[in-house]
Amino acid sequence: MKISFILPVYNVEAYLRECVDSLTCQTFKDFEIILVDDGSPDGCPALCDQLATEDNRIKVLHKPNGGLSDARNAGLKVASGDYVIFVDSDDKWIGENSLEKLIELIRIYPECQFYGFNCQYFYPATNSYRKWVAYAENILIPINGSSAMCALVESGTFPMSADLKVFNKSFLLDNKLYFEKGIMAEDIPWFISVLEKCSKCIFSNQYIYAYRQNVIGSITQSFGERSFNNLFMIIKRELSWIENRQFDYEAKQALYSFLAYEYCILLASIRRLDNSLRCLKRKELLEYKWLLKYDTHPKVKKVAFLYKIIGIKWIEIILNKYLMYARK
């Protein structure tokens, strides 16, 4: 059994070696690391080549800049492993036996198309970690995509990130589950499609992945007009697709609630836009306030309750404060 790690590389010269080192030290040795240099303008192209000389399991693909989705797709197309794992190259893995534990999970449940694992937030300034919420018990056993959709939304833990999973490569390729080029928050529509096509998956509360926080220029540190419009576009598009997706009725209702949660993120972010845009965007958002009736997601339930009492503007203020606190 061989694993392919796929690492898009762009402007991460300060973090790349630490990321790669966290993978090359793994006790399970049968893997390759594909560094996809996405036309990086810094010293990353040379560093990628240098790393490849230090470990023959490291392969480098240099390509013109096309964005995160394009880099992931390029890596997936050349991967030689039976399973693939995506890693953002400014993050890292925790523990030298983490891959070995995941391999054991695959061997116990070979029927699964993907295997989810958990993460921690890494704060370099204090060298500290904060664990994400644990997955619910009902997804720690093999489960189909519709049931997983329901369970993840009901628990309030919906791990969209491609980085938190091991994928059967054939499952991705056979179902043409590539990332959409040219959009932000590309993991949202992609993971919904993954669940739609999935007949069996399983999650594990192994805290393997470390998300580096407070990276300058990171999408998680900024939310401007482009990010707002992109997420709004994804919500509207997914709403138009739900009834044609291959989920069962309960899963579709859960998906409505997940999109309501993303709608709440827009409400939380509207006060970060320029004053000249807020009124227009608020008016557009109000046309979708009906989404709040889909309150399976626990956070949506709270927002829907407060909305009835205090109205849209106070909701914006409260959610914005909460979002700022949550990202610290």
BALOBA-1460 file (C-alpha; in Angstrom, 3 decimals):
// residues 328
<rec num="1" residu="m" x="0.000" y="0.000" z="0.000"/>
<rec num="2" residu="k" x="1.494" y="3.308" z="-1.102"/>
<rec num="3" residu="i" x="0.501" y="6.823" z="-0.065"/>
<rec num="4" residu="s" x="0.893" y="9.990" z="-2.145"/>
<rec num="5" residu="f" x="1.157" y="13.266" z="-0.244"/>
<rec num="6" residu="i" x="0.200" y="16.182" z="-2.513"/>
<rec num="7" residu="l" x="1.535" y="19.584" z="-1.438"/>
<rec num="8" residu="p" x="0.670" y="22.720" z="-3.450"/>
<rec num="9" residu="v" x="3.562" y="25.141" z="-3.012"/>
<rec num="10" residu="y" x="3.189" y="28.886" z="-3.387"/>
<rec num="11" residu="n" x="4.966" y="31.610" z="-1.426"/>
<rec num="12" residu="v" x="5.622" y="29.379" z="1.599"/>
<rec num="13" residu="e" x="9.413" y="29.429" z="1.694"/>
<rec num="14" residu="a" x="9.435" y="30.047" z="5.453"/>
<rec num="15" residu="y" x="7.312" y="26.987" z="6.237"/>
<rec num="16" residu="l" x="7.928" y="24.406" z="3.511"/>
<rec num="17" residu="r" x="10.837" y="22.529" z="5.052"/>
<rec num="18" residu="e" x="9.061" y="22.149" z="8.402"/>
<rec num="19" residu="c" x="5.999" y="20.803" z="6.599"/>
<rec num="20" residu="v" x="8.001" y="18.301" z="4.558"/>
<rec num="21" residu="d" x="10.055" y="17.227" z="7.600"/>
<rec num="22" residu="s" x="6.821" y="16.395" z="9.448"/>
<rec num="23" residu="l" x="6.057" y="13.905" z="6.666"/>
<rec num="24" residu="t" x="9.470" y="12.393" z="5.935"/>
<rec num="25" residu="c" x="9.858" y="11.439" z="9.611"/>
<rec num="26" residu="q" x="6.801" y="9.158" z="9.523"/>
<rec num="27" residu="t" x="7.422" y="5.599" z="10.709"/>
<rec num="28" residu="f" x="5.406" y="4.197" z="7.782"/>
<rec num="29" residu="k" x="7.813" y="4.625" z="4.901"/>
<rec num="30" residu="d" x="5.986" y="3.626" z="1.712"/>
<rec num="31" residu="f" x="4.953" y="7.020" z="0.423"/>
<rec num="32" residu="e" x="5.843" y="9.753" z="-2.024"/>
<rec num="33" residu="i" x="5.662" y="13.503" z="-1.536"/>
<rec num="34" residu="i" x="4.636" y="15.484" z="-4.609"/>
<rec num="35" residu="l" x="5.643" y="19.131" z="-4.331"/>
<rec num="36" residu="v" x="3.614" y="21.095" z="-6.858"/>
<rec num="37" residu="d" x="5.411" y="24.385" z="-7.379"/>
<rec num="38" residu="d" x="2.549" y="26.571" z="-8.585"/>
<rec num="39" residu="g" x="4.757" y="29.233" z="-10.142"/>
<rec num="40" residu="s" x="5.856" y="30.467" z="-6.724"/>
<rec num="41" residu="p" x="7.594" y="33.900" z="-6.899"/>
<rec num="42" residu="d" x="9.850" y="33.333" z="-3.866"/>
<rec num="43" residu="g" x="12.612" y="30.801" z="-3.221"/>
<rec num="44" residu="c" x="10.216" y="27.842" z="-3.173"/>
<rec num="45" residu="p" x="11.088" y="26.450" z="-6.647"/>
<rec num="46" residu="a" x="14.760" y="26.085" z="-5.693"/>
<rec num="47" residu="l" x="13.868" y="24.785" z="-2.233"/>
<rec num="48" residu="c" x="11.594" y="22.147" z="-3.751"/>
<rec num="49" residu="d" x="14.446" y="20.936" z="-5.946"/>
<rec num="50" residu="q" x="16.804" y="20.921" z="-2.968"/>
<rec num="51" residu="l" x="14.392" y="18.852" z="-0.867"/>
<rec num="52" residu="a" x="14.081" y="16.343" z="-3.699"/>
<rec num="53" residu="t" x="17.854" y="15.763" z="-3.601"/>
<rec num="54" residu="e" x="17.642" y="14.996" z="0.118"/>
<rec num="55" residu="d" x="14.965" y="12.286" z="-0.095"/>
<rec num="56" residu="n" x="14.228" y="10.189" z="-3.180"/>
<rec num="57" residu="r" x="10.564" y="9.913" z="-2.154"/>
<rec num="58" residu="i" x="10.124" y="13.612" z="-2.918"/>
<rec num="59" residu="k" x="9.075" y="14.515" z="-6.462"/>
<rec num="60" residu="v" x="8.742" y="18.044" z="-7.825"/>
<rec num="61" residu="l" x="6.309" y="19.333" z="-10.414"/>
<rec num="62" residu="h" x="6.951" y="22.893" z="-11.617"/>
<rec num="63" residu="k" x="3.982" y="24.548" z="-13.334"/>
<rec num="64" residu="p" x="2.660" y="28.038" z="-14.159"/>
<rec num="65" residu="n" x="0.540" y="29.612" z="-11.459"/>
<rec num="66" residu="g" x="-3.031" y="28.338" z="-11.531"/>
<rec num="67" residu="g" x="-4.123" y="28.510" z="-7.918"/>
<rec num="68" residu="l" x="-4.615" y="25.960" z="-5.151"/>
<rec num="69" residu="s" x="-7.229" y="23.880" z="-6.962"/>
<rec num="70" residu="d" x="-5.153" y="23.627" z="-10.126"/>
<rec num="71" residu="a" x="-2.071" y="22.597" z="-8.126"/>
<rec num="72" residu="r" x="-3.967" y="19.889" z="-6.266"/>
<rec num="73" residu="n" x="-5.421" y="18.550" z="-9.504"/>
<rec num="74" residu="a" x="-1.966" y="18.484" z="-11.109"/>
<rec num="75" residu="g" x="-0.580" y="16.508" z="-8.183"/>
<rec num="76" residu="l" x="-3.489" y="14.074" z="-8.229"/>
<rec num="77" residu="k" x="-2.954" y="13.333" z="-11.925"/>
<rec num="78" residu="v" x="0.681" y="12.261" z="-11.408"/>
<rec num="79" residu="a" x="0.257" y="10.512" z="-8.043"/>
<rec num="80" residu="s" x="1.371" y="6.871" z="-8.068"/>
<rec num="81" residu="g" x="-0.020" y="5.919" z="-4.651"/>
<rec num="82" residu="d" x="-3.074" y="3.822" z="-3.885"/>
<rec num="83" residu="y" x="-4.243" y="6.569" z="-1.507"/>
<rec num="84" residu="v" x="-3.704" y="10.337" z="-1.559"/>
<rec num="85" residu="i" x="-3.435" y="12.916" z="1.214"/>
<rec num="86" residu="f" x="-3.517" y="16.657" z="0.547"/>
<rec num="87" residu="v" x="-1.385" y="18.924" z="2.739"/>
<rec num="88" residu="d" x="-1.155" y="22.709" z="2.634"/>
<rec num="89" residu="s" x="2.541" y="23.472" z="2.672"/>
<rec num="90" residu="d" x="2.359" y="26.153" z="5.377"/>
<rec num="91" residu="d" x="0.881" y="23.579" z="7.787"/>
<rec num="92" residu="k" x="2.383" y="20.385" z="9.217"/>
<rec num="93" residu="w" x="1.627" y="16.964" z="10.656"/>
<rec num="94" residu="i" x="1.875" y="16.024" z="14.336"/>
<rec num="95" residu="g" x="3.478" y="12.771" z="15.527"/>
<rec num="96" residu="e" x="5.886" y="10.433" z="13.764"/>
<rec num="97" residu="n" x="3.505" y="7.448" z="13.815"/>
<rec num="98" residu="s" x="0.416" y="9.303" z="12.541"/>
<rec num="99" residu="l" x="0.544" y="7.812" z="9.058"/>
<rec num="100" residu="e" x="1.063" y="4.345" z="10.516"/>
<rec num="101" residu="k" x="-2.137" y="4.730" z="12.550"/>
<rec num="102" residu="l" x="-4.068" y="5.779" z="9.451"/>
<rec num="103" residu="i" x="-2.725" y="2.813" z="7.507"/>
<rec num="104" residu="e" x="-4.025" y="0.536" z="10.256"/>
<rec num="105" residu="l" x="-7.457" y="2.159" z="9.932"/>
<rec num="106" residu="i" x="-7.394" y="1.530" z="6.172"/>
<rec num="107" residu="r" x="-6.471" y="-2.108" z="6.714"/>
<rec num="108" residu="i" x="-9.335" y="-2.609" z="9.175"/>
<rec num="109" residu="y" x="-11.909" y="-0.859" z="6.955"/>
<rec num="110" residu="p" x="-10.712" y="-1.314" z="3.339"/>
<rec num="111" residu="e" x="-14.244" y="-0.744" z="2.003"/>
<rec num="112" residu="c" x="-14.134" y="2.992" z="2.811"/>
<rec num="113" residu="q" x="-13.452" y="5.566" z="0.093"/>
<rec num="114" residu="f" x="-12.029" y="8.077" z="2.528"/>
<rec num="115" residu="y" x="-10.850" y="8.254" z="6.127"/>
<rec num="116" residu="g" x="-11.224" y="11.503" z="8.055"/>
<rec num="117" residu="f" x="-8.920" y="12.541" z="10.868"/>
<rec num="118" residu="n" x="-8.843" y="15.517" z="13.203"/>
<rec num="119" residu="c" x="-6.756" y="18.658" z="13.560"/>
<rec num="120" residu="q" x="-5.272" y="21.179" z="15.926"/>
<rec num="121" residu="y" x="-4.659" y="24.893" z="15.491"/>
<rec num="122" residu="f" x="-0.954" y="25.692" z="15.779"/>
<rec num="123" residu="y" x="0.139" y="29.081" z="17.149"/>
<rec num="124" residu="p" x="3.833" y="29.580" z="16.269"/>
<rec num="125" residu="a" x="4.294" y="32.654" z="18.478"/>
<rec num="126" residu="t" x="3.668" y="30.598" z="21.621"/>
<rec num="127" residu="n" x="4.412" y="27.153" z="20.138"/>
<rec num="128" residu="s" x="0.997" y="26.049" z="21.395"/>
<rec num="129" residu="y" x="-1.832" y="23.938" z="20.015"/>
<rec num="130" residu="r" x="-5.605" y="23.963" z="20.379"/>
<rec num="131" residu="k" x="-7.611" y="20.886" z="19.439"/>
<rec num="132" residu="w" x="-10.655" y="21.130" z="17.211"/>
<rec num="133" residu="v" x="-13.888" y="19.612" z="18.533"/>
<rec num="134" residu="a" x="-14.000" y="15.813" z="18.587"/>
<rec num="135" residu="y" x="-16.091" y="13.971" z="16.007"/>
<rec num="136" residu="a" x="-19.325" y="12.365" z="17.182"/>
<rec num="137" residu="e" x="-19.401" y="8.651" z="18.020"/>
<rec num="138" residu="n" x="-21.771" y="7.792" z="15.159"/>
<rec num="139" residu="i" x="-19.178" y="8.607" z="12.469"/>
<rec num="140" residu="l" x="-16.331" y="6.653" z="14.076"/>
<rec num="141" residu="i" x="-17.647" y="3.572" z="12.265"/>
<rec num="142" residu="p" x="-18.154" y="3.091" z="8.499"/>
<rec num="143" residu="i" x="-21.077" y="5.205" z="7.292"/>
<rec num="144" residu="n" x="-22.478" y="6.195" z="3.885"/>
<rec num="145" residu="g" x="-22.291" y="9.696" z="2.446"/>
<rec num="146" residu="s" x="-25.900" y="10.686" z="3.176"/>
<rec num="147" residu="s" x="-25.669" y="9.510" z="6.775"/>
<rec num="148" residu="a" x="-22.321" y="11.273" z="7.173"/>
<rec num="149" residu="m" x="-23.860" y="14.516" z="5.874"/>
<rec num="150" residu="c" x="-26.610" y="14.297" z="8.496"/>
<rec num="151" residu="a" x="-24.273" y="13.361" z="11.343"/>
<rec num="152" residu="l" x="-21.695" y="16.061" z="10.578"/>
<rec num="153" residu="v" x="-24.280" y="18.846" z="10.318"/>
<rec num="154" residu="e" x="-26.185" y="17.734" z="13.435"/>
<rec num="155" residu="s" x="-22.971" y="17.701" z="15.464"/>
<rec num="156" residu="g" x="-21.885" y="21.110" z="14.171"/>
<rec num="157" residu="t" x="-18.578" y="19.662" z="12.941"/>
<rec num="158" residu="f" x="-18.327" y="19.730" z="9.168"/>
<rec num="159" residu="p" x="-14.657" y="19.190" z="8.187"/>
<rec num="160" residu="m" x="-14.704" y="20.496" z="4.618"/>
<rec num="161" residu="s" x="-10.943" y="20.694" z="4.265"/>
<rec num="162" residu="a" x="-9.382" y="18.215" z="1.851"/>
<rec num="163" residu="d" x="-6.356" y="18.185" z="4.151"/>
<rec num="164" residu="l" x="-8.143" y="16.212" z="6.873"/>
<rec num="165" residu="k" x="-8.689" y="12.998" z="4.950"/>
<rec num="166" residu="v" x="-7.031" y="10.028" z="3.284"/>
<rec num="167" residu="f" x="-8.657" y="9.284" z="-0.086"/>
<rec num="168" residu="n" x="-8.743" y="6.168" z="-2.175"/>
<rec num="169" residu="k" x="-7.202" y="7.566" z="-5.356"/>
<rec num="170" residu="s" x="-9.360" y="5.446" z="-7.661"/>
<rec num="171" residu="f" x="-12.497" y="6.790" z="-5.952"/>
<rec num="172" residu="l" x="-11.478" y="10.369" z="-6.756"/>
<rec num="173" residu="l" x="-10.409" y="9.643" z="-10.324"/>
<rec num="174" residu="d" x="-13.323" y="7.357" z="-11.218"/>
<rec num="175" residu="n" x="-15.818" y="9.976" z="-10.032"/>
<rec num="176" residu="k" x="-13.866" y="12.881" z="-11.557"/>
<rec num="177" residu="l" x="-13.668" y="14.546" z="-8.159"/>
<rec num="178" residu="y" x="-11.271" y="17.313" z="-9.109"/>
<rec num="179" residu="f" x="-11.119" y="20.740" z="-7.500"/>
<rec num="180" residu="e" x="-12.766" y="23.642" z="-9.284"/>
<rec num="181" residu="k" x="-10.206" y="26.066" z="-10.602"/>
<rec num="182" residu="g" x="-10.553" y="29.804" z="-10.083"/>
<rec num="183" residu="i" x="-12.711" y="29.934" z="-6.955"/>
<rec num="184" residu="m" x="-11.998" y="30.451" z="-3.275"/>
<rec num="185" residu="a" x="-13.400" y="28.114" z="-0.612"/>
<rec num="186" residu="e" x="-13.088" y="25.371" z="-3.203"/>
<rec num="187" residu="d" x="-13.268" y="22.655" z="-0.545"/>
<rec num="188" residu="i" x="-16.957" y="23.390" z="0.124"/>
<rec num="189" residu="p" x="-18.510" y="22.253" z="-3.183"/>
<rec num="190" residu="w" x="-15.804" y="19.603" z="-3.572"/>
<rec num="191" residu="f" x="-16.484" y="17.906" z="-0.224"/>
<rec num="192" residu="i" x="-20.243" y="18.004" z="-0.802"/>
<rec num="193" residu="s" x="-19.625" y="16.118" z="-4.060"/>
<rec num="194" residu="v" x="-17.298" y="13.687" z="-2.265"/>
<rec num="195" residu="l" x="-20.040" y="12.836" z="0.233"/>
<rec num="196" residu="e" x="-22.591" y="12.546" z="-2.562"/>
<rec num="197" residu="k" x="-20.507" y="9.900" z="-4.354"/>
<rec num="198" residu="c" x="-19.316" y="8.102" z="-1.230"/>
<rec num="199" residu="s" x="-20.776" y="4.722" z="-0.291"/>
<rec num="200" residu="k" x="-18.580" y="4.261" z="2.801"/>
<rec num="201" residu="c" x="-16.374" y="6.558" z="4.864"/>
<rec num="202" residu="i" x="-15.129" y="6.704" z="8.434"/>
<rec num="203" residu="f" x="-13.740" y="9.359" z="10.759"/>
<rec num="204" residu="s" x="-11.145" y="9.116" z="13.506"/>
<rec num="205" residu="n" x="-10.321" y="11.393" z="16.432"/>
<rec num="206" residu="q" x="-6.609" y="11.155" z="15.770"/>
<rec num="207" residu="y" x="-5.325" y="14.741" z="15.988"/>
<rec num="208" residu="i" x="-2.819" y="14.611" z="13.147"/>
<rec num="209" residu="y" x="-3.023" y="17.865" z="11.223"/>
<rec num="210" residu="a" x="-1.728" y="21.225" z="12.512"/>
<rec num="211" residu="y" x="-3.187" y="24.365" z="10.937"/>
<rec num="212" residu="r" x="-0.689" y="27.181" z="11.224"/>
<rec num="213" residu="q" x="-2.448" y="30.302" z="12.480"/>
<rec num="214" residu="n" x="-1.764" y="34.003" z="11.885"/>
<rec num="215" residu="v" x="-0.014" y="33.495" z="8.545"/>
<rec num="216" residu="i" x="0.274" y="36.852" z="6.787"/>
<rec num="217" residu="g" x="-1.868" y="36.864" z="3.657"/>
<rec num="218" residu="s" x="-3.769" y="33.747" z="4.639"/>
<rec num="219" residu="i" x="-7.389" y="33.575" z="3.493"/>
<rec num="220" residu="t" x="-8.436" y="32.765" z="7.064"/>
<rec num="221" residu="q" x="-6.969" y="36.070" z="8.200"/>
<rec num="222" residu="s" x="-8.895" y="38.238" z="5.760"/>
<rec num="223" residu="f" x="-12.385" y="38.363" z="4.353"/>
<rec num="224" residu="g" x="-12.888" y="41.030" z="1.734"/>
<rec num="225" residu="e" x="-15.383" y="41.635" z="-1.052"/>
<rec num="226" residu="r" x="-13.964" y="38.873" z="-3.252"/>
<rec num="227" residu="s" x="-14.192" y="36.279" z="-0.472"/>
<rec num="228" residu="f" x="-17.711" y="37.431" z="0.400"/>
<rec num="229" residu="n" x="-18.916" y="37.256" z="-3.204"/>
<rec num="230" residu="n" x="-17.263" y="33.897" z="-3.770"/>
<rec num="231" residu="l" x="-18.872" y="32.261" z="-0.736"/>
<rec num="232" residu="f" x="-22.249" y="33.793" z="-1.600"/>
<rec num="233" residu="m" x="-21.909" y="32.412" z="-5.133"/>
<rec num="234" residu="i" x="-21.177" y="28.928" z="-3.770"/>
<rec num="235" residu="i" x="-24.215" y="29.054" z="-1.480"/>
<rec num="236" residu="k" x="-26.556" y="30.157" z="-4.271"/>
<rec num="237" residu="r" x="-25.173" y="27.606" z="-6.689"/>
<rec num="238" residu="e" x="-25.398" y="24.750" z="-4.199"/>
<rec num="239" residu="l" x="-28.989" y="25.714" z="-3.413"/>
<rec num="240" residu="s" x="-29.843" y="25.369" z="-7.101"/>
<rec num="241" residu="w" x="-28.236" y="21.911" z="-7.196"/>
<rec num="242" residu="i" x="-29.492" y="20.295" z="-3.998"/>
<rec num="243" residu="e" x="-32.624" y="18.632" z="-5.322"/>
<rec num="244" residu="n" x="-30.692" y="17.005" z="-8.162"/>
<rec num="245" residu="r" x="-27.957" y="15.624" z="-5.927"/>
<rec num="246" residu="q" x="-27.956" y="11.919" z="-5.089"/>
<rec num="247" residu="f" x="-28.509" y="12.376" z="-1.346"/>
<rec num="248" residu="d" x="-31.522" y="10.992" z="0.459"/>
<rec num="249" residu="y" x="-34.184" y="13.375" z="1.799"/>
<rec num="250" residu="e" x="-32.670" y="13.718" z="5.282"/>
<rec num="251" residu="a" x="-29.239" y="14.469" z="3.863"/>
<rec num="252" residu="k" x="-30.666" y="17.168" z="1.595"/>
<rec num="253" residu="q" x="-32.325" y="18.795" z="4.592"/>
<rec num="254" residu="a" x="-29.004" y="18.645" z="6.431"/>
<rec num="255" residu="l" x="-27.261" y="20.196" z="3.437"/>
<rec num="256" residu="y" x="-29.722" y="23.098" z="3.515"/>
<rec num="257" residu="s" x="-28.725" y="23.607" z="7.152"/>
<rec num="258" residu="f" x="-25.024" y="23.475" z="6.321"/>
<rec num="259" residu="l" x="-25.560" y="26.171" z="3.700"/>
<rec num="260" residu="a" x="-27.485" y="28.138" z="6.329"/>
<rec num="261" residu="y" x="-24.352" y="27.925" z="8.490"/>
<rec num="262" residu="e" x="-22.267" y="29.324" z="5.620"/>
<rec num="263" residu="y" x="-24.940" y="32.025" z="5.268"/>
<rec num="264" residu="c" x="-24.303" y="32.901" z="8.909"/>
<rec num="265" residu="i" x="-20.625" y="33.343" z="8.085"/>
<rec num="266" residu="l" x="-21.642" y="35.929" z="5.492"/>
<rec num="267" residu="l" x="-23.734" y="37.698" z="8.122"/>
<rec num="268" residu="a" x="-20.707" y="37.659" z="10.419"/>
<rec num="269" residu="s" x="-18.450" y="39.060" z="7.698"/>
<rec num="270" residu="i" x="-20.597" y="41.807" z="6.202"/>
<rec num="271" residu="r" x="-19.263" y="44.420" z="8.637"/>
<rec num="272" residu="r" x="-15.766" y="43.809" z="7.275"/>
<rec num="273" residu="l" x="-16.823" y="45.196" z="3.912"/>
<rec num="274" residu="d" x="-16.538" y="48.847" z="2.928"/>
<rec num="275" residu="n" x="-19.433" y="50.995" z="4.108"/>
<rec num="276" residu="s" x="-20.407" y="51.637" z="0.494"/>
<rec num="277" residu="l" x="-21.020" y="47.912" z="-0.034"/>
<rec num="278" residu="r" x="-22.758" y="46.941" z="3.182"/>
<rec num="279" residu="c" x="-26.252" y="48.150" z="2.353"/>
<rec num="280" residu="l" x="-26.236" y="46.439" z="-1.029"/>
<rec num="281" residu="k" x="-24.864" y="43.160" z="0.337"/>
<rec num="282" residu="r" x="-27.223" y="43.237" z="3.316"/>
<rec num="283" residu="k" x="-30.173" y="43.641" z="0.956"/>
<rec num="284" residu="e" x="-28.986" y="40.638" z="-1.083"/>
<rec num="285" residu="l" x="-28.498" y="38.538" z="2.042"/>
<rec num="286" residu="l" x="-31.968" y="39.299" z="3.353"/>
<rec num="287" residu="e" x="-33.416" y="37.592" z="0.279"/>
<rec num="288" residu="y" x="-31.987" y="34.335" z="1.666"/>
<rec num="289" residu="k" x="-32.977" y="34.707" z="5.310"/>
<rec num="290" residu="w" x="-35.392" y="31.779" z="4.783"/>
<rec num="291" residu="l" x="-32.347" y="29.537" z="5.054"/>
<rec num="292" residu="l" x="-32.360" y="30.071" z="8.824"/>
<rec num="293" residu="k" x="-35.426" y="27.848" z="9.137"/>
<rec num="294" residu="y" x="-33.132" y="24.896" z="8.374"/>
<rec num="295" residu="d" x="-31.715" y="24.795" z="11.873"/>
<rec num="296" residu="t" x="-30.339" y="21.259" z="12.150"/>
<rec num="297" residu="h" x="-26.898" y="22.783" z="12.598"/>
<rec num="298" residu="p" x="-26.689" y="23.865" z="16.274"/>
<rec num="299" residu="k" x="-25.122" y="27.238" z="15.470"/>
<rec num="300" residu="v" x="-27.813" y="28.008" z="12.911"/>
<rec num="301" residu="k" x="-30.437" y="27.227" z="15.545"/>
<rec num="302" residu="k" x="-28.901" y="29.847" z="17.853"/>
<rec num="303" residu="v" x="-28.634" y="32.461" z="15.112"/>
<rec num="304" residu="a" x="-32.224" y="31.851" z="13.995"/>
<rec num="305" residu="f" x="-33.442" y="32.320" z="17.581"/>
<rec num="306" residu="l" x="-31.505" y="35.572" z="18.039"/>
<rec num="307" residu="y" x="-32.595" y="36.874" z="14.644"/>
<rec num="308" residu="k" x="-36.246" y="36.749" z="15.718"/>
<rec num="309" residu="i" x="-35.443" y="38.759" z="18.840"/>
<rec num="310" residu="i" x="-32.857" y="41.380" z="17.865"/>
<rec num="311" residu="g" x="-32.889" y="41.638" z="14.050"/>
<rec num="312" residu="i" x="-30.280" y="41.569" z="11.335"/>
<rec num="313" residu="k" x="-27.938" y="44.409" z="12.341"/>
<rec num="314" residu="w" x="-27.379" y="43.167" z="15.883"/>
<rec num="315" residu="i" x="-26.894" y="39.668" z="14.534"/>
<rec num="316" residu="e" x="-24.157" y="41.039" z="12.281"/>
<rec num="317" residu="i" x="-22.398" y="42.676" z="15.236"/>
<rec num="318" residu="i" x="-22.607" y="39.622" z="17.488"/>
<rec num="319" residu="l" x="-21.498" y="37.177" z="14.804"/>
<rec num="320" residu="n" x="-18.631" y="39.434" z="13.738"/>
<rec num="321" residu="k" x="-17.370" y="39.574" z="17.334"/>
<rec num="322" residu="y" x="-17.701" y="35.806" z="17.639"/>
<rec num="323" residu="l" x="-15.823" y="35.226" z="14.372"/>
<rec num="324" residu="m" x="-12.971" y="37.475" z="15.477"/>
<rec num="325" residu="y" x="-12.723" y="35.617" z="18.789"/>
<rec num="326" residu="a" x="-12.896" y="32.166" z="17.180"/>
<rec num="327" residu="r" x="-10.000" y="32.928" z="14.827"/>
<rec num="328" residu="k" x="-7.640" y="34.129" z="17.538"/>
